[in-house]
Amino acid sequence: GDLDAPTLTERFFYGSFTALVLTAAVVVSLPGVPLIPVVFVSQIINAVLLTPHLVLLVTLNRDRSVVGPEHRLANGWTCLAGAGIVLVLASVTAIGVVALR
């Protein structure tokens, strides 16, 4: 699903999207919840999930049955994407090591 899709045909997408937004709004609106740690935790989750997300995107873009042969990710771009993924993974690992000391 995406935000351009009709609401009636993409009920699961819009329902889950709305539920996540409302949950986030409730969490940050609770009295006494320290917002800075919430921001840090959300960014840690984003950083940890970024690497598998990028791997999935590259894998899908290499699959001819998903994007078609004319839009398939070329080998050179795949190597660059792989290098980027390695850099992201190294950065997340380094931040994790420093944070756990």
Biopython code that builds the backbone (N, CA, C, O; Angstrom):
import numpy as np
from Bio.PDB.StructureBuilder import StructureBuilder

atoms = [
    (1, "GLY", "N", (0.805, -1.186, 0.000)),
    (1, "GLY", "CA", (0.000, 0.000, 0.000)),
    (1, "GLY", "C", (0.848, 1.250, 0.000)),
    (1, "GLY", "O", (2.038, 1.212, 0.310)),
    (2, "ASP", "N", (0.234, 2.337, -0.345)),
    (2, "ASP", "CA", (0.894, 3.633, -0.260)),
    (2, "ASP", "C", (-0.148, 4.711, 0.000)),
    (2, "ASP", "O", (-1.351, 4.455, -0.060)),
    (3, "LEU", "N", (0.318, 5.899, 0.286)),
    (3, "LEU", "CA", (-0.597, 6.980, 0.653)),
    (3, "LEU", "C", (-1.379, 7.532, -0.527)),
    (3, "LEU", "O", (-2.304, 8.320, -0.332)),
    (4, "ASP", "N", (-1.027, 7.135, -1.754)),
    (4, "ASP", "CA", (-1.783, 7.557, -2.932)),
    (4, "ASP", "C", (-2.901, 6.580, -3.285)),
    (4, "ASP", "O", (-3.742, 6.881, -4.131)),
    (5, "ALA", "N", (-2.916, 5.416, -2.645)),
    (5, "ALA", "CA", (-3.914, 4.392, -2.951)),
    (5, "ALA", "C", (-5.271, 4.791, -2.371)),
    (5, "ALA", "O", (-5.337, 5.472, -1.348)),
    (6, "PRO", "N", (-6.349, 4.365, -3.027)),
    (6, "PRO", "CA", (-7.689, 4.652, -2.495)),
    (6, "PRO", "C", (-7.891, 4.000, -1.122)),
    (6, "PRO", "O", (-7.456, 2.872, -0.887)),
    (7, "THR", "N", (-8.546, 4.715, -0.242)),
    (7, "THR", "CA", (-8.739, 4.241, 1.125)),
    (7, "THR", "C", (-9.504, 2.923, 1.183)),
    (7, "THR", "O", (-9.158, 2.047, 1.976)),
    (8, "LEU", "N", (-10.515, 2.772, 0.374)),
    (8, "LEU", "CA", (-11.352, 1.573, 0.442)),
    (8, "LEU", "C", (-10.625, 0.323, -0.040)),
    (8, "LEU", "O", (-10.921, -0.774, 0.434)),
    (9, "THR", "N", (-9.687, 0.458, -0.964)),
    (9, "THR", "CA", (-8.997, -0.731, -1.473)),
    (9, "THR", "C", (-7.778, -1.095, -0.636)),
    (9, "THR", "O", (-7.273, -2.213, -0.737)),
    (10, "GLU", "N", (-7.307, -0.181, 0.175)),
    (10, "GLU", "CA", (-6.114, -0.431, 0.991)),
    (10, "GLU", "C", (-6.431, -0.257, 2.476)),
    (10, "GLU", "O", (-5.753, 0.491, 3.180)),
    (11, "ARG", "N", (-7.447, -0.942, 2.934)),
    (11, "ARG", "CA", (-7.901, -0.782, 4.320)),
    (11, "ARG", "C", (-6.847, -1.204, 5.333)),
    (11, "ARG", "O", (-6.646, -0.525, 6.340)),
    (12, "PHE", "N", (-6.165, -2.332, 5.072)),
    (12, "PHE", "CA", (-5.151, -2.799, 6.022)),
    (12, "PHE", "C", (-4.026, -1.773, 6.150)),
    (12, "PHE", "O", (-3.592, -1.460, 7.258)),
    (13, "PHE", "N", (-3.555, -1.252, 5.019)),
    (13, "PHE", "CA", (-2.468, -0.265, 5.049)),
    (13, "PHE", "C", (-2.888, 0.973, 5.829)),
    (13, "PHE", "O", (-2.184, 1.402, 6.743)),
    (14, "TYR", "N", (-4.032, 1.547, 5.472)),
    (14, "TYR", "CA", (-4.474, 2.765, 6.148)),
    (14, "TYR", "C", (-4.805, 2.509, 7.616)),
    (14, "TYR", "O", (-4.561, 3.367, 8.464)),
    (15, "GLY", "N", (-5.353, 1.349, 7.919)),
    (15, "GLY", "CA", (-5.658, 1.015, 9.311)),
    (15, "GLY", "C", (-4.403, 0.897, 10.156)),
    (15, "GLY", "O", (-4.343, 1.443, 11.258)),
    (16, "SER", "N", (-3.394, 0.187, 9.650)),
    (16, "SER", "CA", (-2.156, 0.035, 10.409)),
    (16, "SER", "C", (-1.403, 1.360, 10.504)),
    (16, "SER", "O", (-0.814, 1.668, 11.540)),
    (17, "PHE", "N", (-1.421, 2.140, 9.429)),
    (17, "PHE", "CA", (-0.767, 3.456, 9.438)),
    (17, "PHE", "C", (-1.416, 4.358, 10.485)),
    (17, "PHE", "O", (-0.719, 5.013, 11.261)),
    (18, "THR", "N", (-2.737, 4.394, 10.506)),
    (18, "THR", "CA", (-3.467, 5.212, 11.476)),
    (18, "THR", "C", (-3.209, 4.733, 12.898)),
    (18, "THR", "O", (-3.016, 5.548, 13.800)),
    (19, "ALA", "N", (-3.205, 3.416, 13.109)),
    (19, "ALA", "CA", (-2.956, 2.869, 14.443)),
    (19, "ALA", "C", (-1.561, 3.243, 14.942)),
    (19, "ALA", "O", (-1.398, 3.591, 16.111)),
    (20, "LEU", "N", (-0.562, 3.176, 14.077)),
    (20, "LEU", "CA", (0.797, 3.540, 14.484)),
    (20, "LEU", "C", (0.908, 5.025, 14.822)),
    (20, "LEU", "O", (1.548, 5.394, 15.807)),
    (21, "VAL", "N", (0.291, 5.868, 14.015)),
    (21, "VAL", "CA", (0.339, 7.312, 14.279)),
    (21, "VAL", "C", (-0.378, 7.633, 15.589)),
    (21, "VAL", "O", (0.123, 8.421, 16.392)),
    (22, "LEU", "N", (-1.541, 7.032, 15.810)),
    (22, "LEU", "CA", (-2.278, 7.281, 17.051)),
    (22, "LEU", "C", (-1.520, 6.759, 18.267)),
    (22, "LEU", "O", (-1.500, 7.413, 19.309)),
    (23, "THR", "N", (-0.898, 5.588, 18.146)),
    (23, "THR", "CA", (-0.108, 5.039, 19.249)),
    (23, "THR", "C", (1.047, 5.971, 19.599)),
    (23, "THR", "O", (1.303, 6.239, 20.773)),
    (24, "ALA", "N", (1.740, 6.462, 18.580)),
    (24, "ALA", "CA", (2.847, 7.395, 18.820)),
    (24, "ALA", "C", (2.347, 8.675, 19.479)),
    (24, "ALA", "O", (2.990, 9.198, 20.389)),
    (25, "ALA", "N", (1.209, 9.178, 19.026)),
    (25, "ALA", "CA", (0.655, 10.402, 19.606)),
    (25, "ALA", "C", (0.279, 10.199, 21.069)),
    (25, "ALA", "O", (0.502, 11.082, 21.897)),
    (26, "VAL", "N", (-0.290, 9.041, 21.389)),
    (26, "VAL", "CA", (-0.666, 8.754, 22.777)),
    (26, "VAL", "C", (0.580, 8.651, 23.651)),
    (26, "VAL", "O", (0.606, 9.192, 24.756)),
    (27, "VAL", "N", (1.615, 7.960, 23.167)),
    (27, "VAL", "CA", (2.834, 7.775, 23.963)),
    (27, "VAL", "C", (3.484, 9.114, 24.287)),
    (27, "VAL", "O", (3.851, 9.356, 25.436)),
    (28, "VAL", "N", (3.632, 9.981, 23.299)),
    (28, "VAL", "CA", (4.306, 11.261, 23.566)),
    (28, "VAL", "C", (3.404, 12.240, 24.309)),
    (28, "VAL", "O", (3.889, 13.248, 24.821)),
    (29, "SER", "N", (2.106, 11.968, 24.378)),
    (29, "SER", "CA", (1.183, 12.852, 25.098)),
    (29, "SER", "C", (0.997, 12.460, 26.558)),
    (29, "SER", "O", (0.419, 13.225, 27.331)),
    (30, "LEU", "N", (1.475, 11.286, 26.948)),
    (30, "LEU", "CA", (1.319, 10.854, 28.333)),
    (30, "LEU", "C", (2.110, 11.774, 29.259)),
    (30, "LEU", "O", (3.265, 12.100, 28.983)),
    (31, "PRO", "N", (1.484, 12.190, 30.356)),
    (31, "PRO", "CA", (2.208, 13.060, 31.283)),
    (31, "PRO", "C", (3.350, 12.294, 31.955)),
    (31, "PRO", "O", (3.204, 11.134, 32.341)),
    (32, "GLY", "N", (4.472, 12.967, 32.082)),
    (32, "GLY", "CA", (5.611, 12.355, 32.759)),
    (32, "GLY", "C", (6.528, 11.549, 31.863)),
    (32, "GLY", "O", (7.580, 11.097, 32.314)),
    (33, "VAL", "N", (6.160, 11.358, 30.614)),
    (33, "VAL", "CA", (7.028, 10.610, 29.703)),
    (33, "VAL", "C", (8.140, 11.547, 29.236)),
    (33, "VAL", "O", (7.866, 12.585, 28.634)),
    (34, "PRO", "N", (9.401, 11.180, 29.513)),
    (34, "PRO", "CA", (10.507, 12.037, 29.084)),
    (34, "PRO", "C", (10.690, 11.942, 27.567)),
    (34, "PRO", "O", (10.978, 10.867, 27.042)),
    (35, "LEU", "N", (10.524, 13.056, 26.871)),
    (35, "LEU", "CA", (10.505, 13.034, 25.412)),
    (35, "LEU", "C", (11.875, 12.782, 24.792)),
    (35, "LEU", "O", (11.966, 12.126, 23.754)),
    (36, "ILE", "N", (12.939, 13.287, 25.405)),
    (36, "ILE", "CA", (14.276, 13.093, 24.828)),
    (36, "ILE", "C", (14.649, 11.609, 24.793)),
    (36, "ILE", "O", (15.115, 11.142, 23.754)),
    (37, "PRO", "N", (14.466, 10.843, 25.879)),
    (37, "PRO", "CA", (14.739, 9.404, 25.778)),
    (37, "PRO", "C", (13.843, 8.691, 24.757)),
    (37, "PRO", "O", (14.282, 7.740, 24.110)),
    (38, "VAL", "N", (12.604, 9.140, 24.612)),
    (38, "VAL", "CA", (11.723, 8.547, 23.597)),
    (38, "VAL", "C", (12.302, 8.780, 22.206)),
    (38, "VAL", "O", (12.286, 7.881, 21.365)),
    (39, "VAL", "N", (12.813, 9.983, 21.963)),
    (39, "VAL", "CA", (13.435, 10.291, 20.672)),
    (39, "VAL", "C", (14.659, 9.411, 20.460)),
    (39, "VAL", "O", (14.842, 8.857, 19.376)),
    (40, "PHE", "N", (15.507, 9.275, 21.491)),
    (40, "PHE", "CA", (16.705, 8.447, 21.361)),
    (40, "PHE", "C", (16.353, 6.989, 21.081)),
    (40, "PHE", "O", (16.961, 6.361, 20.214)),
    (41, "VAL", "N", (15.383, 6.451, 21.803)),
    (41, "VAL", "CA", (14.986, 5.053, 21.592)),
    (41, "VAL", "C", (14.425, 4.859, 20.190)),
    (41, "VAL", "O", (14.723, 3.859, 19.537)),
    (42, "SER", "N", (13.621, 5.801, 19.725)),
    (42, "SER", "CA", (13.063, 5.658, 18.373)),
    (42, "SER", "C", (14.165, 5.697, 17.321)),
    (42, "SER", "O", (14.083, 4.993, 16.315)),
    (43, "GLN", "N", (15.196, 6.513, 17.541)),
    (43, "GLN", "CA", (16.300, 6.576, 16.580)),
    (43, "GLN", "C", (17.175, 5.329, 16.646)),
    (43, "GLN", "O", (17.732, 4.916, 15.628)),
    (44, "ILE", "N", (17.305, 4.727, 17.817)),
    (44, "ILE", "CA", (18.036, 3.460, 17.931)),
    (44, "ILE", "C", (17.303, 2.376, 17.153)),
    (44, "ILE", "O", (17.923, 1.601, 16.424)),
    (45, "ILE", "N", (15.990, 2.323, 17.308)),
    (45, "ILE", "CA", (15.196, 1.340, 16.565)),
    (45, "ILE", "C", (15.334, 1.581, 15.067)),
    (45, "ILE", "O", (15.494, 0.631, 14.301)),
    (46, "ASN", "N", (15.274, 2.842, 14.641)),
    (46, "ASN", "CA", (15.452, 3.166, 13.219)),
    (46, "ASN", "C", (16.806, 2.706, 12.713)),
    (46, "ASN", "O", (16.900, 2.131, 11.629)),
    (47, "ALA", "N", (17.857, 2.952, 13.483)),
    (47, "ALA", "CA", (19.204, 2.576, 13.055)),
    (47, "ALA", "C", (19.355, 1.067, 12.941)),
    (47, "ALA", "O", (19.968, 0.570, 11.995)),
    (48, "VAL", "N", (18.800, 0.339, 13.900)),
    (48, "VAL", "CA", (18.909, -1.125, 13.876)),
    (48, "VAL", "C", (18.131, -1.714, 12.701)),
    (48, "VAL", "O", (18.578, -2.680, 12.082)),
    (49, "LEU", "N", (16.984, -1.143, 12.395)),
    (49, "LEU", "CA", (16.158, -1.673, 11.305)),
    (49, "LEU", "C", (16.586, -1.188, 9.921)),
    (49, "LEU", "O", (16.124, -1.725, 8.914)),
    (50, "LEU", "N", (17.460, -0.183, 9.853)),
    (50, "LEU", "CA", (17.863, 0.367, 8.559)),
    (50, "LEU", "C", (18.607, -0.649, 7.702)),
    (50, "LEU", "O", (18.327, -0.761, 6.508)),
    (51, "THR", "N", (19.547, -1.391, 8.279)),
    (51, "THR", "CA", (20.339, -2.338, 7.489)),
    (51, "THR", "C", (19.478, -3.420, 6.843)),
    (51, "THR", "O", (19.580, -3.610, 5.631)),
    (52, "PRO", "N", (18.630, -4.144, 7.593)),
    (52, "PRO", "CA", (17.805, -5.148, 6.910)),
    (52, "PRO", "C", (16.848, -4.534, 5.892)),
    (52, "PRO", "O", (16.528, -5.156, 4.879)),
    (53, "HIS", "N", (16.398, -3.321, 6.163)),
    (53, "HIS", "CA", (15.515, -2.631, 5.220)),
    (53, "HIS", "C", (16.247, -2.369, 3.905)),
    (53, "HIS", "O", (15.701, -2.611, 2.829)),
    (54, "LEU", "N", (17.473, -1.878, 3.992)),
    (54, "LEU", "CA", (18.265, -1.613, 2.786)),
    (54, "LEU", "C", (18.574, -2.899, 2.028)),
    (54, "LEU", "O", (18.519, -2.924, 0.798)),
    (55, "VAL", "N", (18.900, -3.964, 2.753)),
    (55, "VAL", "CA", (19.166, -5.257, 2.101)),
    (55, "VAL", "C", (17.926, -5.723, 1.350)),
    (55, "VAL", "O", (18.032, -6.192, 0.217)),
    (56, "LEU", "N", (16.762, -5.602, 1.961)),
    (56, "LEU", "CA", (15.520, -5.998, 1.306)),
    (56, "LEU", "C", (15.264, -5.160, 0.059)),
    (56, "LEU", "O", (14.870, -5.698, -0.975)),
    (57, "LEU", "N", (15.480, -3.853, 0.145)),
    (57, "LEU", "CA", (15.268, -2.986, -1.017)),
    (57, "LEU", "C", (16.192, -3.351, -2.172)),
    (57, "LEU", "O", (15.754, -3.409, -3.321)),
    (58, "VAL", "N", (17.463, -3.597, -1.879)),
    (58, "VAL", "CA", (18.407, -3.979, -2.938)),
    (58, "VAL", "C", (18.011, -5.327, -3.523)),
    (58, "VAL", "O", (18.040, -5.508, -4.740)),
    (59, "THR", "N", (17.641, -6.272, -2.667)),
    (59, "THR", "CA", (17.229, -7.596, -3.146)),
    (59, "THR", "C", (16.007, -7.493, -4.049)),
    (59, "THR", "O", (15.966, -8.123, -5.106)),
    (60, "LEU", "N", (15.022, -6.715, -3.651)),
    (60, "LEU", "CA", (13.828, -6.550, -4.481)),
    (60, "LEU", "C", (14.151, -5.863, -5.801)),
    (60, "LEU", "O", (13.585, -6.215, -6.835)),
    (61, "ASN", "N", (15.056, -4.886, -5.777)),
    (61, "ASN", "CA", (15.420, -4.178, -7.000)),
    (61, "ASN", "C", (16.300, -5.002, -7.925)),
    (61, "ASN", "O", (16.482, -4.630, -9.084)),
    (62, "ARG", "N", (16.843, -6.098, -7.449)),
    (62, "ARG", "CA", (17.617, -7.001, -8.300)),
    (62, "ARG", "C", (16.729, -8.071, -8.941)),
    (62, "ARG", "O", (17.158, -8.745, -9.877)),
    (63, "ASP", "N", (15.525, -8.231, -8.459)),
    (63, "ASP", "CA", (14.624, -9.289, -8.927)),
    (63, "ASP", "C", (13.839, -8.817, -10.153)),
    (63, "ASP", "O", (13.039, -7.885, -10.069)),
    (64, "ARG", "N", (14.079, -9.469, -11.282)),
    (64, "ARG", "CA", (13.402, -9.101, -12.533)),
    (64, "ARG", "C", (11.883, -9.261, -12.440)),
    (64, "ARG", "O", (11.139, -8.500, -13.058)),
    (65, "SER", "N", (11.429, -10.242, -11.676)),
    (65, "SER", "CA", (9.986, -10.472, -11.587)),
    (65, "SER", "C", (9.287, -9.381, -10.770)),
    (65, "SER", "O", (8.070, -9.223, -10.864)),
    (66, "VAL", "N", (10.040, -8.639, -9.981)),
    (66, "VAL", "CA", (9.451, -7.576, -9.168)),
    (66, "VAL", "C", (9.456, -6.246, -9.914)),
    (66, "VAL", "O", (8.430, -5.569, -9.975)),
    (67, "VAL", "N", (10.608, -5.861, -10.486)),
    (67, "VAL", "CA", (10.735, -4.543, -11.112)),
    (67, "VAL", "C", (10.784, -4.597, -12.630)),
    (67, "VAL", "O", (10.756, -3.555, -13.286)),
    (68, "GLY", "N", (10.855, -5.789, -13.196)),
    (68, "GLY", "CA", (10.969, -5.912, -14.647)),
    (68, "GLY", "C", (12.422, -5.836, -15.080)),
    (68, "GLY", "O", (13.257, -5.269, -14.375)),
    (69, "PRO", "N", (12.723, -6.406, -16.236)),
    (69, "PRO", "CA", (14.125, -6.454, -16.673)),
    (69, "PRO", "C", (14.719, -5.082, -16.988)),
    (69, "PRO", "O", (15.923, -4.877, -16.829)),
    (70, "GLU", "N", (13.888, -4.149, -17.429)),
    (70, "GLU", "CA", (14.426, -2.837, -17.807)),
    (70, "GLU", "C", (14.731, -1.940, -16.606)),
    (70, "GLU", "O", (15.469, -0.963, -16.736)),
    (71, "HIS", "N", (14.170, -2.266, -15.441)),
    (71, "HIS", "CA", (14.392, -1.438, -14.250)),
    (71, "HIS", "C", (15.226, -2.141, -13.191)),
    (71, "HIS", "O", (15.412, -1.616, -12.093)),
    (72, "ARG", "N", (15.723, -3.314, -13.513)),
    (72, "ARG", "CA", (16.520, -4.093, -12.565)),
    (72, "ARG", "C", (17.784, -3.324, -12.196)),
    (72, "ARG", "O", (18.392, -2.675, -13.047)),
    (73, "LEU", "N", (18.177, -3.398, -10.930)),
    (73, "LEU", "CA", (19.370, -2.712, -10.439)),
    (73, "LEU", "C", (20.615, -3.323, -11.074)),
    (73, "LEU", "O", (20.837, -4.530, -10.978)),
    (74, "ALA", "N", (21.422, -2.494, -11.719)),
    (74, "ALA", "CA", (22.624, -2.964, -12.408)),
    (74, "ALA", "C", (23.690, -3.400, -11.401)),
    (74, "ALA", "O", (23.652, -3.020, -10.231)),
    (75, "ASN", "N", (24.638, -4.203, -11.881)),
    (75, "ASN", "CA", (25.682, -4.741, -11.005)),
    (75, "ASN", "C", (26.500, -3.641, -10.332)),
    (75, "ASN", "O", (26.816, -3.739, -9.146)),
    (76, "GLY", "N", (26.841, -2.602, -11.076)),
    (76, "GLY", "CA", (27.623, -1.513, -10.489)),
    (76, "GLY", "C", (26.891, -0.822, -9.354)),
    (76, "GLY", "O", (27.471, -0.534, -8.307)),
    (77, "TRP", "N", (25.609, -0.561, -9.574)),
    (77, "TRP", "CA", (24.803, 0.073, -8.527)),
    (77, "TRP", "C", (24.607, -0.865, -7.342)),
    (77, "TRP", "O", (24.521, -0.421, -6.197)),
    (78, "THR", "N", (24.537, -2.162, -7.621)),
    (78, "THR", "CA", (24.408, -3.133, -6.533)),
    (78, "THR", "C", (25.658, -3.115, -5.659)),
    (78, "THR", "O", (25.562, -3.189, -4.434)),
    (79, "CYS", "N", (26.834, -3.017, -6.289)),
    (79, "CYS", "CA", (28.085, -2.931, -5.525)),
    (79, "CYS", "C", (28.119, -1.661, -4.674)),
    (79, "CYS", "O", (28.521, -1.700, -3.511)),
    (80, "LEU", "N", (27.698, -0.543, -5.254)),
    (80, "LEU", "CA", (27.651, 0.707, -4.482)),
    (80, "LEU", "C", (26.649, 0.612, -3.332)),
    (80, "LEU", "O", (26.915, 1.084, -2.227)),
    (81, "ALA", "N", (25.509, 0.006, -3.599)),
    (81, "ALA", "CA", (24.506, -0.174, -2.541)),
    (81, "ALA", "C", (25.057, -1.073, -1.442)),
    (81, "ALA", "O", (24.850, -0.810, -0.257)),
    (82, "GLY", "N", (25.759, -2.136, -1.834)),
    (82, "GLY", "CA", (26.378, -3.028, -0.849)),
    (82, "GLY", "C", (27.393, -2.298, 0.010)),
    (82, "GLY", "O", (27.448, -2.497, 1.223)),
    (83, "ALA", "N", (28.203, -1.444, -0.627)),
    (83, "ALA", "CA", (29.181, -0.654, 0.133)),
    (83, "ALA", "C", (28.470, 0.290, 1.101)),
    (83, "ALA", "O", (28.911, 0.469, 2.236)),
    (84, "GLY", "N", (27.384, 0.886, 0.654)),
    (84, "GLY", "CA", (26.609, 1.759, 1.535)),
    (84, "GLY", "C", (26.020, 1.001, 2.713)),
    (84, "GLY", "O", (26.009, 1.497, 3.840)),
    (85, "ILE", "N", (25.532, -0.198, 2.447)),
    (85, "ILE", "CA", (24.965, -1.021, 3.517)),
    (85, "ILE", "C", (26.042, -1.387, 4.526)),
    (85, "ILE", "O", (25.801, -1.362, 5.733)),
    (86, "VAL", "N", (27.234, -1.730, 4.032)),
    (86, "VAL", "CA", (28.349, -2.053, 4.932)),
    (86, "VAL", "C", (28.711, -0.838, 5.788)),
    (86, "VAL", "O", (28.972, -0.980, 6.983)),
    (87, "LEU", "N", (28.728, 0.353, 5.187)),
    (87, "LEU", "CA", (29.025, 1.570, 5.955)),
    (87, "LEU", "C", (27.960, 1.837, 7.017)),
    (87, "LEU", "O", (28.284, 2.206, 8.146)),
    (88, "VAL", "N", (26.708, 1.654, 6.661)),
    (88, "VAL", "CA", (25.624, 1.846, 7.635)),
    (88, "VAL", "C", (25.766, 0.846, 8.775)),
    (88, "VAL", "O", (25.648, 1.214, 9.943)),
    (89, "LEU", "N", (26.021, -0.419, 8.441)),
    (89, "LEU", "CA", (26.179, -1.455, 9.462)),
    (89, "LEU", "C", (27.372, -1.153, 10.365)),
    (89, "LEU", "O", (27.289, -1.321, 11.582)),
    (90, "ALA", "N", (28.484, -0.707, 9.773)),
    (90, "ALA", "CA", (29.662, -0.355, 10.572)),
    (90, "ALA", "C", (29.359, 0.821, 11.497)),
    (90, "ALA", "O", (29.784, 0.829, 12.652)),
    (91, "SER", "N", (28.635, 1.800, 10.998)),
    (91, "SER", "CA", (28.286, 2.967, 11.818)),
    (91, "SER", "C", (27.378, 2.583, 12.981)),
    (91, "SER", "O", (27.594, 3.011, 14.115)),
    (92, "VAL", "N", (26.372, 1.782, 12.695)),
    (92, "VAL", "CA", (25.444, 1.352, 13.748)),
    (92, "VAL", "C", (26.182, 0.510, 14.781)),
    (92, "VAL", "O", (25.955, 0.656, 15.982)),
    (93, "THR", "N", (27.065, -0.370, 14.316)),
    (93, "THR", "CA", (27.844, -1.205, 15.236)),
    (93, "THR", "C", (28.753, -0.344, 16.107)),
    (93, "THR", "O", (28.837, -0.557, 17.316)),
    (94, "ALA", "N", (29.435, 0.626, 15.500)),
    (94, "ALA", "CA", (30.329, 1.506, 16.260)),
    (94, "ALA", "C", (29.556, 2.308, 17.301)),
    (94, "ALA", "O", (30.001, 2.446, 18.441)),
    (95, "ILE", "N", (28.413, 2.829, 16.913)),
    (95, "ILE", "CA", (27.592, 3.585, 17.866)),
    (95, "ILE", "C", (27.133, 2.675, 19.003)),
    (95, "ILE", "O", (27.124, 3.084, 20.164)),
    (96, "GLY", "N", (26.752, 1.441, 18.669)),
    (96, "GLY", "CA", (26.335, 0.492, 19.697)),
    (96, "GLY", "C", (27.452, 0.145, 20.657)),
    (96, "GLY", "O", (27.227, 0.059, 21.864)),
    (97, "VAL", "N", (28.670, -0.059, 20.133)),
    (97, "VAL", "CA", (29.820, -0.381, 20.986)),
    (97, "VAL", "C", (30.134, 0.786, 21.914)),
    (97, "VAL", "O", (30.368, 0.589, 23.106)),
    (98, "VAL", "N", (30.139, 1.991, 21.372)),
    (98, "VAL", "CA", (30.432, 3.177, 22.193)),
    (98, "VAL", "C", (29.343, 3.380, 23.245)),
    (98, "VAL", "O", (29.642, 3.722, 24.389)),
    (99, "ALA", "N", (28.099, 3.173, 22.868)),
    (99, "ALA", "CA", (26.987, 3.389, 23.801)),
    (99, "ALA", "C", (26.982, 2.375, 24.939)),
    (99, "ALA", "O", (26.540, 2.693, 26.043)),
    (100, "LEU", "N", (27.466, 1.162, 24.688)),
    (100, "LEU", "CA", (27.436, 0.117, 25.708)),
    (100, "LEU", "C", (28.637, 0.158, 26.651)),
    (100, "LEU", "O", (28.684, -0.602, 27.618)),
    (101, "ARG", "N", (29.591, 1.020, 26.389)),
    (101, "ARG", "CA", (30.762, 1.119, 27.282)),
    (101, "ARG", "C", (30.431, 1.859, 28.535)),
    (101, "ARG", "O", (31.294, 2.035, 29.395)),
]
sb = StructureBuilder()
sb.init_structure("model")
sb.init_model(0)
sb.init_chain("A")
sb.init_seg("    ")
for serial, (resi, resn, name, xyz) in enumerate(atoms, 1):
    if name == "N":
        sb.init_residue(resn, " ", resi, " ")
    sb.init_atom(name, np.array(xyz, "f"), 0.0, 1.0, " ", f" {name:<3s}", serial, name[0])
structure = sb.get_structure()
